[in-house]
Amino acid sequence: MRTLTTIYVDPSKKKQQTVRLSDGTNGFMQAKKEKGGMAYDFEFYSHLHPSFLITHAPVDGAVENVDSIDGQQQFKFKLD
């Protein structure tokens, strides 16, 4: 398992935003309407991290485990 990477999210930007990661890379978060409600799609500019979708708003301190071809990665959300 890779080390835990923190994703810094601005909670005031509900629909879309550029996010920064603790390893110095950046990505993009976009809210999408899904059948069950809102989902949040995370895409990363660097190929170090897999894209992923969560079906709930990011929660401060929550950890998401994401499977990729390189193994499982962990992301922790920091709302700031």
N, C-alpha and C positions, 0 to 999 in steps of 0.2 A: 504494500500500500504506500502511496506517495504521502508526502507531508501535507498537512492541513494548509489550505490557502484561504485567506480571508478576502471576501468580496465586500467592498465599501459601497453602500447603497444610500442614496439621498431619499428619505421617505416622503419628502414634499413633492417629488417628481413621480407621479402615479402611473403615467402612460408609457414613457420611454426615457431612457437616459444612458449616458456613457458611464460605465462603472470602472473603478480601478481595483486592482488586486494587490495583495500584500507582496507579491513577487515582482512588482514594478510593471506588469503588463496591464492592458486595458481590454475592455469588452463593452458590450451593449446589452441592456435589458429592455425588453418590450412586453407590455401587458397585452394579452389577447383574450377575446371572449371565446370560451369553450362551452360545451354542453352543460357541464357541471358548475359553471361560473367563470371567474377570471383565472387565467394561468399566466405565468411569467416565464418568458423565454430568455435564456442567457446565451449569448454568442460571444466568442472571444477572438480578438484580432490575431493573436499568436496561436500557433498550432500546439502549444504546450498543454492546453486544456480542452476537454470535450465540451461541446454545447450541450445544454440540458434545459428541461422544462419542469417547472414546479406548479402544482395546482392550488397554491395558496400564496398569499403575500409573503415576501421575505420577513422573517422574524429575527430581531436582534439576538445574536448568540446561537441561533439554530444552525445545525450542521446537516448538510446534504451529502449523501454518498452517491457518487456518479460512476457507473461502469463505462469503461472505454476499452478500445483495443489494446491499450497499454496497461490495463488493470484498473482497479478502483481508485478514484480520487475523492478527497474530502474537501468540501467548501464550507466555510463558516461565514454567516452574514453579520456584518457590522453596519448598523444604521447610523449614519452621521451626516 
